[in-house]
């Protein structure tokens, strides 16, 4: 039964199998975080730490035949929901992911990738009899082999610093900032959903999550201007999702979450630099950008994030911003004022300058409008993440 609805956020409460069979609509993408079937119903203590291996009856260990039957049934029903060019993402561990993959192949899905979600902050595994568990797997597949799917490959290139994004994603686990309303035992991080949604949908698309839990998929979808439909059998988790949905109605909270979910500790950075009109023309002519290395006395200050610097955004007083790729990632030179004069510049304010070489022949289009006018800070060079300028469309 329908449990909650707004214009772009709809929840149903009940058994997923029945809901999938009875409420068929056409959606652009499905993200599913089904039971992994790994709960053992006990706790373990090691070196003062206690680990609970029970998330509930829905996640209890089952015989392989039962797991296969469950996965085959819900995956079969999901095909009726997907548009012909739609895609589905399914998360898991070794407990369920092989079953999911086999069922997909049997049902006619075309597997596109198996993403390895590596967790750099994964908790230590209590048992000392094997390697630490630090990864989950996410199968990405399209509905059929015949119909091509949507993939925002250009955006993934840009978010990855101009290189083809690999199928190994280093994304931290769910942070405390995204549990302000409470938490779900298998809650996925918004940063993970951010990448998945941007890679495979457009603004205005509709996303289904048949195991919605606390509705992380829906929160990410709405923050990125997508529509959401979620199913779950547990009203308490749906209520948590509703609280989270109400929370992001605040523009301040929505802005904070959107900023944090687009953050990545390994994210490519952009040098944002003001240049007066005549100097900007010379920089574009030569492919050389320079800025003071610290204060006027010549001290050098390198801002954290410089090692991930790969783009330059030139503007004049906050206007006419253009984005260019640096020729070498995280690389800069220190030149004297005399050396800059040899290249036709006329530096006046310091003895030494940071010099960045960029590809002046290929400006990069970016559609997200960013206000660069910040009073005096408009004219100060600063390093900002690439996601400030691209990634939302």
BANU-745676 format. One record per residue: x, y, z of N, C-alpha, C in turn; residue in three letters. Coordinates in steps of 0.001 Angstrom, whole numbers, plus 500000, padded with zeros to 6 digits. Layout:
% BANU-745676
XYZXYZXYZALA;...
% end
This chain:
% BANU-745676
500836498811500000500000500000500000500877501248500000UNK;500349502336499381501100503582499379501159504134500794UNK;502334504498501221502548504899502613502799506399502743UNK;503440506988501723503814508405501796504063508898500378UNK;503641510137500092503868510644498747503990512160498739UNK;504989512641497996505079514043497600505252514027496081UNK;505582515164495508505703515230494060506798514309493521UNK;507890514152494265509029513394493736509570512343494701UNK;508764511964495706509227511019496733508033510186497175UNK;507973508929496715506831508066496992507287506784497665UNK;506632506425498772506991505216499512505795504272499603UNK;506097502975499490505102501925499674505558501004500799UNK;504618500568501610504907499639502698504288498281502394UNK;505106497238502495504599495898502252505684494982501736UNK;505291493776501389506223492800500849506674493238499457UNK;507973493260499238508525493764497975507996492988496775UNK;507881491685496906507405490871495781506010491301495342UNK;505127491509496311503765491916495995503723493324495412UNK;504525494226495983504545495608495508505095495696494094UNK;506119494912493793506675494902492440505671494363491428UNK;504878493396491862503908492779490951502677493647490725UNK;502305494453491723501016495137491674501076496605491265UNK;502258497217491246502328498668491042503272499048489904UNK;503247498264488850504253498417487790504172499784487117UNK;505331500451487070505512501683486311506842501578485575UNK;507080502488484683508338502493483952509317503452484624UNK;510486502949485004511502503766485658512796503719484847UNK;513636504704485089514888504821484338516019504040484977UNK;515965503879486289517039503175486997516485502502488243UNK;517082501388488602516776500712489858518077500561490634UNK;518032500924491905519120500561492802518542499639493853UNK;519167498481494035518661497492494981519756497071495953UNK;519439497153497221520328496682498286519595495547498999UNK;519523494375498350518709493273498882519387492631500089UNK;518698491723500763519353490986501852520608490272501359UNK;521668490336502177522905489632501839522892488207502391UNK;521942487931503284521809486608503917523080486220504670UNK;523567487137505508524782486852506267524595486890507786UNK;523380487232508244523146487300509688523127485909510306UNK;523920485750511365524069484436511986523342484331513330UNK;522825485455513814522046485404515039522855485341516311UNK;524112485805516282524917485801517507525849487004517508UNK;526470487254518660527464488305518797528812487680519104UNK;529866488434518801531224487947519021532025489052519684UNK;532869488703520660533696489671521350535156489333521145UNK;535926490338520755537357490130520538538101491402520887UNK;539081491295521784539916492433522193539060493606522669UNK;538044493296523427537190494320524004536126494868523084UNK;536086494408521845535073494896520895533996493843520674UNK;532760494297520569531638493393520370531047493633518985UNK;530831492569518254530244492644516916528986491800516871UNK;527891492426516440526639491692516312526501491180514886UNK;526249489905514752526101489295513424524636489040513096UNK;523767489911513594522340489726513351521684491053513020UNK;521207491209511796520544492437511374519024492280511361UNK;518549491041511537517122490788511547516782489538510762UNK;515551489079510897515120487863510213515240487978508696UNK;515059489179508169515110489380506728516503489101506147UNK;517528489131507003518901488942506524519502487614506989UNK;518685486741507568519190485492508134519780484569507061UNK;520792483815507413521380482828506495520316481851506019UNK;520394481476504730519438480535504151520173479567503240UNK;519557478445502904520155477526501927520294478210500565UNK;521272477797499787521544478414498497520324478391497576UNK;519602477278497557518430477172496678517388478231497029UNK;517238478502498297516264479505498744516726480915498355UNK;518029481165498482518591482456498083518398482675496586UNK;518698481650495800518544481757494349517102482026493950UNK;516179481335494605514762481510494297514310482932494609UNK;514760483460495749514410484816496153514943485830495140UNK;516223485719494794516832486677493864516221486587492472UNK;515937485390492021515350485216490689513979485897490620UNK;513212485759491689511847486282491680511837487813491642UNK;512584488470492532512512489929492558513207490553491340UNK;514259489923490856514926490434489657514038490280488417UNK;513266489210488376512326489009487273511254490089487276UNK;510727490402488446509699491434488562510256492819488227UNK;511518493055488580512127494363488304512247494635486811UNK;512391493597486009512517493809484563511256494458483994UNK;510117494188484615508869494803484151508841496306484432UNK;509598496737485428509630498148485808510603498954484949UNK;511664498341484497512701499077483779512267499445482363UNK;512558500683481980512424501044480566513409500212479757UNK;513189500112478469514044499272477633515508499698477673UNK;515761500994477890517139501474477980517573501716479424UNK;516802501183480373517100501397481786518172500457482314UNK;518725500831483470519756500000484098519418499742485558UNK;520059498711486102519850498310487491521203498113488155UNK;521300498556489408522492498373490237522085497518491437UNK;522861496488491729522553495603492860523811495416493695UNK;523715495692494989524874495592495879524884494254496605UNK;526075493862497054526182492610497786527600492294498212UNK;527734491154498869529028490575499216529039489162498628UNK;530062488397498955530122487050498391528932486191498825UNK;528239486602499890527104485829500385525951485776499379UNK;525790486838498572524632486884497668524959487300496240UNK;526115487896496010526349488555494724526474487563493564UNK;527004486359493823527118485369492750525734484870492338UNK;524867484718493318523493484324493015522804485387492173UNK;522984486663492543522385487766491797522875487760490354UNK;524183487601490168524758487615488815524206486477487969UNK;524136485287488534523623484132487789522156484340487393UNK;521365484866488316519953485114488018519800486162486919UNK;520633487183486973520577488225485938520832487648484552UNK;521842486819484451522168486215483161521015485351482673UNK;520444484562483558519312483707483186518117484521482713UNK;517910485698483313516737486516482995516930487407481772UNK;518138487444481228518363488219480014518959489593480214UNK;519309489937481461520004491201481693521391491152481036UNK;521920492303480692523272492433480174524134493071481261UNK;525037492299481877525902492844482920526945493754482285UNK;527023494986482793527922495996482254529225496088483040UNK;529119496078484344530287496151485226529976495485486552UNK;531017495042487217530918494685488633531857495639489361UNK;531260496609490033532019497626490741532535497059492061UNK;533801497280492342534356496961493653534317498242494478UNK;533452498267495472533387499420496372534372499177497510UNK;535540499791497402536565499670498429536335500728499500UNK;536303500292500768536027501200501882537340501520502599UNK;537899502704502389539174503027503034539096503101504548UNK;537884503276505077537704503344506532536946502128507064UNK;537048501009506386536327499795506810536754499378508216UNK;535823498950509057536188498474510395536978497174510311UNK;537758496919511341538546495683511369537645494475511568UNK;537935493411510831537242492142511011537766491491512286UNK;536853491020513137537264490499514442538068489212514326UNK;537682488339513422538403487072513285539790487311512689UNK;540780486576513202542144486704512690542513485543511770UNK;541488484879511225541750483705510382541705484025508882UNK;541491485318508520541438485685507105541743487169506964UNK;541838487634505705542088489045505446540900489885505897UNK;541177491168506123540122492073506556539101492301505438UNK;537809492278505790536754492564504820536642494074504638UNK;536931494568503452536924496012503229536236496405501921UNK;535524495487501304534897495795500018533530495152499899UNK;532675495804499132531425495210498675531431495283497144UNK;530459494618496525530409494534495072529050495029494599UNK;529061495772493498527820496324492964527748495965491480UNK;526781495141491129526588494765489720525767495847489032UNK;526267496281487893525523497231487061525149496520485770UNK;523868496520485462523380495789484280522271496578483597UNK;522097496322482312520971496916481604519920495848481364UNK;518736496300480958517596495390480868517808494295479827UNK;518336494669478660518518493694477596519870493892476923UNK;520291492908476179521522493034475405521315493926474181UNK;520086493985473695519820494644472411519728496163472517UNK;519169496683473607518886498122473715519981498824474489UNK;520596499855473881521689500569474533521178501371475726UNK;521993501471476749521654502161477983522265503562478011UNK;521839504385478974522408505716479175523591505624480139UNK;524700506269479767525882506328480625526539507686480428UNK;526666508453481490527274509778481421528791509643481533UNK;529378509098480496530808508803480505531643510080480576UNK;531222511142479902531976512389479906532093512954481320UNK;530988512900482059531008513408483431531917512561484315UNK;531870511235484145532736510368484933534210510650484626UNK;534529510930483357535883511337482984536286512576483776UNK;535414513574483781535737514834484441535907514656485949UNK;535001513905486560535103513682488001536343512878488371UNK;536893512187487394538087511379487630539348512057487081UNK;539294513376486943540479514108486539540857513939485084UNK;539868513671484216540151513545482791540631512176482369UNK;540494511186483250540871509817482915539652508911483023UNK;539672507824482284538565506859482331538417506328483751UNK;537201506421484301536977505950485665537000504430485694UNK;537679503877486681537794502429486777536611501838487524UNK;536577500519487612535503499820488318535855499543489780UNK;536890500191490287537227500146491714537012501549492272UNK;536070501678493195535708502981493755536124503046495217UNK;536932504017495551537339504233496940536419505286497555UNK;535427504828498275534424505715498867534237505323500336UNK;534351506285501258534204505966502686532818505426503021UNK;532736504756504158531455504245504646530565505401505099UNK;529342505089505490528370506100505892528870506921507065UNK;528855508259506909529353509148507955528284509509508961UNK;528719510028510101527787510433511161526866511556510682UNK;527356512397509782526559513534509304525315513088508560UNK;525294511851508031524119511368507303523267510417508150UNK;523503510432509465522702509617510389522023510491511432UNK;521826511753511098521292512697512079519874512350512518UNK;519114511658511661517739511279511992517632509870512565UNK;518768509164512613518791507756513004519569506971511966UNK;519647505661512130520432504880511182519795503528510898UNK;520140503004509751519730501681509301520957500771509383UNK;520797499492509731521974498625509906522786498394508642UNK;522187498592507460522948498408506214522909499676505363UNK;522862500821506011522718502093505315523910502371504393UNK;523621502716503152524656503031502179525001504523502245UNK;526240504885501944526631506301501992526060507099500829UNK;525706508335501093525204509208500037526244509420498947UNK;527521509386499307528573509574498310528551508462497257UNK;528223507262497686528129506144496753526950506348495808UNK;525799506729496357524618506929495538524781508124494599UNK;525506509133495033525789510299494204526436509865492892UNK;527455509032492985528162508611491779527290507719490902UNK;526582506793491513525731505874490753524646506624489988UNK;523993507557490673522883508293490057523377509199488938UNK;524488509887489158525016510763488116525506509975486907UNK;526025508780487141526562507971486038525474507450485114UNK;524285507198485645523317506428484855521932507046484724UNK;521754508301485167520456508957485010520633510422484635UNK;519523511022484214519478512454483919518516513131484892UNK;518609514448484985517656515186485806516234514892485335UNK;515331514700486298513941514407485965513638512933485816UNK;514670512080485771514460510631485675513856510084486974UNK;513314508869486884512702508216488046513512506988488447UNK;513755506867489757514577505787490304513742504974491284UNK;513826503663491178513137502742492092514141502046492991UNK;513800501928494276514577501117495215513612500132495867UNK;513675498851495500512721497871496042513029497427497472UNK;514182497824498005514543497530499405515025498839500018UNK;514103499790500171514481501189500406515122501453501757UNK;514759500687502792515334500932504112515068502352504567UNK;516139503074504925515990504449505399516032505456504253UNK;515929504977503013515708505803501824516906506657501409UNK;518110506131501594519288506854501122519203507111499621UNK;518742506114498861518585506287497416517667507462497118UNK;516583507563497854515626508638497632516166510007498001UNK;516927510079499083517510511354499504518491511840498436UNK;519355510942497970520313511308496922519592511687495638UNK;518555510924495285517802511189494067517188512590494092UNK;516533512933495188515894514243495277516906515383495297UNK;518019515190495988519053516226496010519629516475494616UNK;519560515456493766520073515569492397518943515761491371UNK;517773516155491872516632516484490998516133515280490197UNK;516101514128490840515474512934490273514257512564491123UNK;513355511761490555512176511280491268512468509924491898UNK;511767509621492976512072508394493732510812507625494095UNK;510900506294493951509880505367494431510594504323495284UNK;510112504115496515510764503162497412509790502191498046UNK;510227500920498186509443499882498865510189499408500114UNK;509462499137501164510056498449502311508947497854503163UNK;509254496721503801508262496044504637508242496570506062UNK;509258497366506439509394497847507814508972499313507900UNK;507874499586508599507378500961508722508349501853509480UNK;509065501289510444510012502099511215511105502667510314UNK;511596501853509386512619502343508470512043503375507505UNK;510802503164507047510165504143506176509959505473506906UNK;509606505406508175509452506630508968510784507373509075UNK;511866506617509194513191507228509212513471507923507880UNK;513089507259506789513256507860505475512451509138505318UNK;511233509156505872510385510352505800511019511504506585UNK;511574511191507752512264512230508537513435512805507748UNK;514167511942507083515303512401506283514826513265505112UNK;513682512874504535513132513650503427512694515034503891UNK;512066515102505055511660516396505602512897517252505905UNK;513948516609506359515164517331506726515746518095505534UNK;515758517474504347516389518127503192515477519154502528UNK;514284519355503069513452520448502571514015521799502986UNK;514850521795504014515561523012504399516646523292503371UNK;516641524459502728517676524767501737519087524673502308UNK;519254525062503575520573525016504189521049523576504344UNK;520144522690504805520509521281504980520760520633503619UNK;519901520908502660520066520333501322521400520751500716UNK;521749522028500882523029522522500353524206521835501034UNK;524105521665502345525176521003503097525334519559502637UNK;524227518834502518524295517427502124524819517270500698UNK;524358518153499814524801518079498430526306518318498350UNK;526790519268499142528232519543499152529007518359499698UNK;528535517794500811529279516708501443529212515419500627UNK;528072515154499988527970513906499227528783513958497936UNK;529108515171497483529939515310496291531422515338496642UNK;531737515415497942533132515429498371533755514055498204UNK;535033514070497977535793512829497872537200513141498335UNK;537719512395499337539074512693499815540130512574498733UNK;539789511905497633540720511793496511540287512646495330UNK;539369513594495581538766514323494471539759515254493779UNK;539596515368492488540367516297491681540026517737492084UNK;541055518585492132540870519956492579541105520949491438UNK;540567522159491645540639523231490644541288524461491281UNK;542274525049490604542802526338491027541923527415490436UNK;541291528201491281540422529291490841541213530591490970UNK;541422531283489860542310532435489875541730533604489085UNK;541663534754489735541271535995489061542453536550488289UNK;542188537057487090543204537774486329542527538931485605UNK;543111540115485737542529541258485018542524540970483511UNK;541744541722482776541463541388481383542725541250480534UNK;543668542196480631544860542129479796545768540977480187UNK;545882540719481516546709539609481982546092538282481594UNK;544788538183481696544083536955481305544327536635479833UNK;544285537665478989544546537463477560545937536883477336UNK;546924537393478082548300536900477947548413535472478454UNK;547735535162479537547762533795480069547168532808479069UNK;546044533185478460545405532304477480546273532149476232UNK;547015533185475911547900533137474744549080532196474971UNK;549611532184476190550821531410476491550557530056477140UNK;549363529877477735549101528658478496549824528659479826UNK;550138529846480329550846529997481606549988530833482545UNK;549725530304483724549038531044484774549990531187485956UNK;550055532362486540550916532518487715550150533208488839UNK;550570532953490061549995533564491246551071533657492308UNK;550890534557493227551906534757494257552092533514495113UNK;553342533218495399553663532051496245553753532500497689UNK;552610532734498316552623533189499712552481534686499780UNK;553212535336500700553070536777500855554117537532500044UNK;554038538838500089554892539672499256556367539579499629UNK;556692539043500799558078538904501211558726537655500612UNK;557937536863499930558511535722499230558332534390499922UNK;557632534313501060557409533026501709556463532181500861UNK;556678530863500864555893529961500016554857529231500854UNK;553618529261500419552530528573501103551814527677500102UNK;551882526382500289551207525432499406549980524894500132UNK;548811525135499587547549524752500206547314523243500109UNK;546778522600501172546416521175501064545465520946499890UNK;545691519888499142544910519605497952545676519901496683UNK;546838520549496818547631520883495628548051519626494879UNK;548296518535495621548736517305494968547651516698494086UNK;546397517125494275545291516637493458544811517678492453UNK;545567518746492334545202519831491436545363519404489977UNK;544272519543489196544342519119487802543635520068486835UNK;542993521102487352542289522052486503542565523482486957UNK;542378524398486029542506525826486299541229526515485839UNK;540653527332486715539498528129486341539912529597486387UNK;539959530238485232540318531650485129539061532502485063UNK;539052533602485799537928534539485730538465535950485913UNK;537635536918485601537995538316485787536948538967486679UNK;537322539166487929536394539773488884535128538985489087UNK;535202537662488922534034536805489106533224536577487848UNK;533645537171486736532919537044485476533749536267484447UNK;533034535783483405533694535135482251534614533975482670UNK;534109533112483525534915531981484004535101530946482905UNK;536322530436482777536636529384481818537504528336482515UNK;537228527069482209537909525943482857538884525290481877UNK;540109525025482354541137524388481532541819523285482342UNK;542341522311481618543051521224482277544537521536482345UNK;545145521286483510546583521461483650547308520384482850UNK;548486520699482397549237519732481608549766518581482454UNK;550012518842483745550483517790484648549759517911485979UNK;549172516827486445548426516816487701549340517098488890UNK;548882517995489784549591518264491026550971518860490840UNK;551220519450489685552564519922489358552571521440489199UNK;553536522083489805553715523513489608555202523831489654UNK;555549525010489176556923525487489216556987526787489999UNK;558141527105490519558373528390491155559279529201490234UNK;558766530316489756559541531186488867559802532519489561UNK;560916533132489193561181534494489642560406535470488769UNK;560291536687489257559625537716488463560381537959487155UNK;561704537836487220562508538041486014562178537006484933UNK;561976535751485349561641534704484379560291534972483734UNK;559328535416484504558013535732483947558108536880482933UNK;558975537832483197559128538947482256559659538456480915UNK;560469537397480947560991536836479703559876536273478824UNK;558736535926479430557595535391478690556548536467478396UNK;556913537735478622556032538829478259555112539321479360UNK;555263538796480583554436539239481704555115540404482438UNK;554351541057483287554893542184484045554494542076485513UNK;555011541064486239554655540886487653555215542027488514UNK;554420542443489524554807543620490286554770543430491798UNK;554215542337492282553890542273493704554741541309494534UNK;555601540532493920556390539569494687557647539196493906UNK;558542538507494598559786538064493955559639536702493305UNK;558744535864493878558566534505493380557086534236493145UNK;556820533371492155555440533070491793555274531568491520UNK;554096531055491883553707529706491482553236529771490034UNK;553757528895489194553416528886487776552752527555487418UNK;551607527650486761550858526482486314550775526508484784UNK;551096525383484164550981525265482707549681524532482376UNK;548876525108481501547576524520481187547373524426479684UNK;546418523566479308546092523360477894545181524486477440UNK;545769525538476882544991526728476516544166526553475250UNK;544342525429474558543615525201473299542258524542473523UNK;542009524013474719540801523221474930540063523638476202UNK;539297524739476161538458525062477324537419523968477544UNK;537112523693478805536195522611479161534844523198479555UNK;533799522710478926532462523213479216532008522755480591UNK;531455523663481361530809523281482619529529524087482759UNK;528455523390483167527120523982483128526659524520484469UNK;527323524128485534526869524568486848527336525990487121UNK;526422526875487416526763528264487689527223528405489142UNK;528384528975489318528946529168490647529233530649490842UNK;528802531186491975529029532601492269530466532784492742UNK;531277533425491921532687533651492250532922535006492898UNK;531869535796493020532021537120493618531880537022495136UNK;532994537190495815533044537047497272533809538209497890UNK;533408539407497506534056540639497966535571540554497716UNK;536399540770498737537848540737498523538343539364498082UNK;537659538308498542538080536950498189537881536635496705UNK;537121537482496013536973537306494569538328537336493879UNK;539228538124494407540509538379493744541661537545494315UNK;541351536657495236542367535802495838542290534403495240UNK;543433533856494882543463532496494338543052531512495415UNK;542336530459495022541885529453495985541751528105495281UNK;541851527035496045541676525688495506540301525186495912UNK;539526524703494911538188524187495179538013522849494481UNK;537141521982495011536916520684494369536226520833493020UNK;536535519934492114535950519967490770534428519867490816UNK;533897519146491811532449518971491904531710520274492166UNK;532426521341492575531787522650492721531339523193491371UNK;531948522707490300531704523285488978531027522320488014UNK;531164521022488237530507520040487394529908518972488287UNK;529049518122487697528617516945488440527154516876488790UNK;526415517972488636525017517943489067524084517593487928UNK;524364518009486712523460517754485598523517516298485172UNK;
% end
